[in-house]
Amino acid sequence: MSMTATTSVPLSSPRAERTRASILQAASRLFSAGGYAQVSMDEVAAEAGVTKPTVYAHFGSKEALFETLITEVISRSHGGELLSAQNVDEVGEAMFEWSRNRLNWLLSDDTVGLMRAASAEGLRRPDWAQNLLAGFDFGAMERWLAELDDAGVLEVESPSTAAALFTALTKGTLFYPVLVAGQPITPEPDRDVLIREAVRVFLAAYTPKK
């Protein structure tokens, strides 16, 4: 049941921002460990060291709190901006850094736990998952590859297909087995080797033939 509360501290104040961050960190730990359905707002409040009305004042509901966390995960998992590239070597370095940043974030313990919780909740409520994902733009790599094709740096007939293939080479090897099958996380040095190889294979397919 939803609760409301008043607070003497404006929610935009530095103190309120610190409280909000503490609540998010506490909720992330709990949802990661126990899943969405098993965690109560009482537990979140206790973990964050605040009252339950304070949690509701910031987020309104457990669902809103959970969605805030998942939204942050999805946003950060995009890997940041893909840098402009003038030649194939620069493309390779840009793809490596982008993928490395993306996977390092996705493969942190809390993120894996949250994504498992979100996946389980999405299976139970597919409409909720679709509505949540509808607000995100997943086309950054597609647009980047299209620009590289227009510039003649790469030959990419279908940017959407190429982006999907690169995702399969990277996330399909390093992230999804951890998320779905519970496999151990590959150590970072070994991840870098696999990402480099994925970039090499991708560029071998899409570098213009001379």
C-alpha positions as CSV (number, residue, x, y, z in Angstrom):
1,M,0.0,0.0,0.0
2,S,1.3,3.4,-0.9
3,M,2.3,5.9,1.8
4,T,2.8,9.6,1.8
5,A,4.9,11.7,4.1
6,T,5.9,15.2,4.8
7,T,9.5,16.3,5.4
8,S,11.0,19.5,6.6
9,V,14.0,19.0,4.2
10,P,13.3,20.0,0.5
11,L,13.8,17.0,-1.7
12,S,16.1,19.1,-3.9
13,S,18.5,20.0,-1.0
14,P,22.0,18.5,-0.7
15,R,20.9,16.6,2.4
16,A,17.9,15.2,0.5
17,E,20.1,14.2,-2.4
18,R,22.4,12.3,0.0
19,T,19.5,10.6,1.5
20,R,18.1,9.6,-1.9
21,A,21.5,8.2,-2.9
22,S,21.7,6.2,0.3
23,I,18.2,4.7,-0.4
24,L,19.2,3.8,-3.9
25,Q,22.4,2.1,-2.7
26,A,20.5,0.2,-0.1
27,A,17.8,-0.9,-2.5
28,S,20.3,-1.9,-5.1
29,R,22.0,-4.2,-2.6
30,L,18.7,-5.7,-1.4
31,F,17.1,-6.2,-4.8
32,S,20.4,-7.6,-6.2
33,A,20.5,-10.2,-3.4
34,G,16.9,-11.1,-3.0
35,G,15.0,-10.1,-6.1
36,Y,12.1,-7.6,-6.5
37,A,9.2,-9.5,-4.9
38,Q,11.1,-10.6,-1.8
39,V,12.2,-7.1,-0.7
40,S,10.0,-4.8,1.4
41,M,10.1,-1.1,1.8
42,D,10.7,-1.7,5.6
43,E,13.9,-3.6,4.7
44,V,15.0,-0.8,2.3
45,A,14.5,1.8,5.0
46,A,16.4,-0.2,7.6
47,E,19.2,-0.9,5.2
48,A,19.4,2.8,4.3
49,G,19.2,4.0,7.9
50,V,16.1,6.1,7.3
51,T,12.4,5.8,8.0
52,K,9.9,4.2,5.7
53,P,8.0,7.5,5.2
54,T,11.3,9.0,4.0
55,V,11.7,6.3,1.4
56,Y,8.1,6.9,0.2
57,A,8.7,10.7,0.1
58,H,11.5,10.2,-2.3
59,F,10.1,7.4,-4.5
60,G,6.4,7.0,-3.9
61,S,6.3,3.2,-4.3
62,K,8.5,0.1,-4.4
63,E,7.9,-0.2,-8.1
64,A,9.1,3.4,-8.7
65,L,12.2,2.8,-6.6
66,F,13.0,-0.4,-8.6
67,E,12.4,1.3,-11.9
68,T,14.7,4.1,-11.0
69,L,17.5,1.6,-10.4
70,I,16.8,-0.3,-13.6
71,T,16.6,2.9,-15.6
72,E,20.1,3.9,-14.3
73,V,21.5,0.4,-15.2
74,I,20.1,0.6,-18.7
75,S,21.3,4.1,-19.3
76,R,24.8,3.4,-18.0
77,S,25.0,0.1,-19.9
78,H,25.0,2.0,-23.2
79,G,28.7,2.5,-22.6
80,G,28.9,6.2,-23.2
81,E,29.6,8.1,-26.5
82,L,31.2,6.4,-29.4
83,L,34.0,8.6,-30.5
84,S,34.4,9.8,-34.1
85,A,36.9,7.7,-36.1
86,Q,38.8,8.5,-39.3
87,N,40.2,5.1,-40.1
88,V,39.8,1.4,-39.2
89,D,42.4,1.5,-36.4
90,E,40.5,4.4,-34.7
91,V,37.2,2.5,-35.2
92,G,38.8,-0.5,-33.4
93,E,40.0,1.5,-30.4
94,A,36.6,3.3,-30.1
95,M,34.7,0.0,-30.2
96,F,37.1,-1.6,-27.7
97,E,36.8,1.3,-25.2
98,W,33.0,1.5,-25.6
99,S,32.5,-2.2,-25.1
100,R,35.0,-2.3,-22.2
101,N,33.2,0.5,-20.3
102,R,29.8,-1.1,-21.0
103,L,30.8,-4.6,-19.9
104,N,32.7,-3.4,-16.8
105,W,29.5,-1.7,-15.6
106,L,27.2,-4.6,-16.5
107,L,29.5,-7.2,-14.8
108,S,29.7,-5.5,-11.4
109,D,28.0,-7.6,-8.8
110,D,25.2,-5.2,-8.0
111,T,24.4,-4.7,-11.7
112,V,24.2,-8.4,-12.4
113,G,21.9,-8.9,-9.4
114,L,19.7,-6.1,-10.5
115,M,19.4,-7.3,-14.0
116,R,18.6,-10.8,-12.8
117,A,15.8,-9.3,-10.6
118,A,14.6,-7.2,-13.6
119,S,14.6,-10.3,-15.9
120,A,12.6,-12.3,-13.4
121,E,10.1,-9.4,-13.0
122,G,9.9,-9.0,-16.7
123,L,8.9,-12.6,-17.2
124,R,6.2,-12.2,-14.6
125,R,5.0,-8.8,-16.1
126,P,6.1,-8.5,-19.8
127,D,4.0,-5.4,-20.3
128,W,5.9,-3.7,-17.5
129,A,9.2,-4.6,-19.1
130,Q,8.1,-3.4,-22.5
131,N,6.9,-0.1,-21.2
132,L,10.1,0.4,-19.3
133,L,12.3,-0.3,-22.3
134,A,10.2,1.8,-24.6
135,G,11.7,5.0,-23.2
136,F,15.3,4.1,-24.2
137,D,17.3,4.8,-27.3
138,F,19.3,1.7,-28.2
139,G,20.4,3.0,-31.6
140,A,23.6,4.8,-30.9
141,M,25.8,2.1,-32.3
142,E,23.6,1.7,-35.4
143,R,23.8,5.5,-36.1
144,W,27.6,5.4,-35.6
145,L,28.1,2.5,-38.0
146,A,25.8,4.2,-40.5
147,E,28.0,7.3,-40.3
148,L,31.2,5.2,-40.8
149,D,29.6,3.6,-43.8
150,D,28.7,7.0,-45.3
151,A,32.3,8.1,-44.8
152,G,33.7,5.0,-46.4
153,V,35.6,3.9,-43.3
154,L,33.5,0.7,-43.1
155,E,31.2,-1.1,-45.4
156,V,28.0,-1.7,-43.4
157,E,25.0,-2.6,-45.5
158,S,22.7,-3.0,-42.4
159,P,23.8,-1.1,-39.3
160,S,21.2,-2.8,-37.2
161,T,22.4,-6.2,-38.2
162,A,26.0,-5.3,-37.6
163,A,25.3,-3.8,-34.2
164,A,23.3,-6.9,-33.2
165,L,26.3,-9.1,-34.3
166,F,28.8,-7.1,-32.3
167,T,26.5,-7.3,-29.3
168,A,26.4,-11.1,-29.7
169,L,30.2,-11.2,-29.9
170,T,30.6,-9.2,-26.7
171,K,27.6,-9.4,-24.4
172,G,26.7,-12.8,-25.8
173,T,30.1,-14.1,-24.7
174,L,30.7,-12.2,-21.5
175,F,27.4,-11.0,-20.0
176,Y,24.5,-13.2,-20.9
177,P,26.0,-16.5,-19.6
178,V,26.6,-14.7,-16.3
179,L,23.0,-13.3,-16.2
180,V,21.1,-16.4,-17.4
181,A,23.3,-19.4,-16.5
182,G,25.0,-18.0,-13.4
183,Q,28.5,-18.6,-14.8
184,P,31.4,-16.8,-13.0
185,I,32.3,-13.4,-14.2
186,T,35.4,-13.4,-16.5
187,P,38.3,-11.5,-14.9
188,E,38.9,-8.1,-16.4
189,P,42.2,-8.9,-18.2
190,D,40.6,-11.9,-19.9
191,R,37.6,-9.8,-20.8
192,D,39.9,-7.3,-22.5
193,V,41.4,-10.2,-24.6
194,L,37.9,-11.3,-25.7
195,I,36.7,-7.8,-26.5
196,R,39.8,-7.2,-28.6
197,E,39.1,-10.4,-30.5
198,A,35.5,-9.5,-31.0
199,V,36.5,-6.2,-32.4
200,R,39.1,-7.9,-34.7
201,V,36.4,-10.3,-36.0
202,F,33.9,-7.5,-36.5
203,L,36.4,-5.3,-38.5
204,A,37.4,-8.3,-40.6
205,A,33.8,-8.5,-41.8
206,Y,33.1,-4.8,-42.3
207,T,36.4,-3.3,-43.4
208,P,36.3,-2.2,-47.1
209,K,38.1,-4.7,-49.3
210,K,40.8,-3.2,-51.4
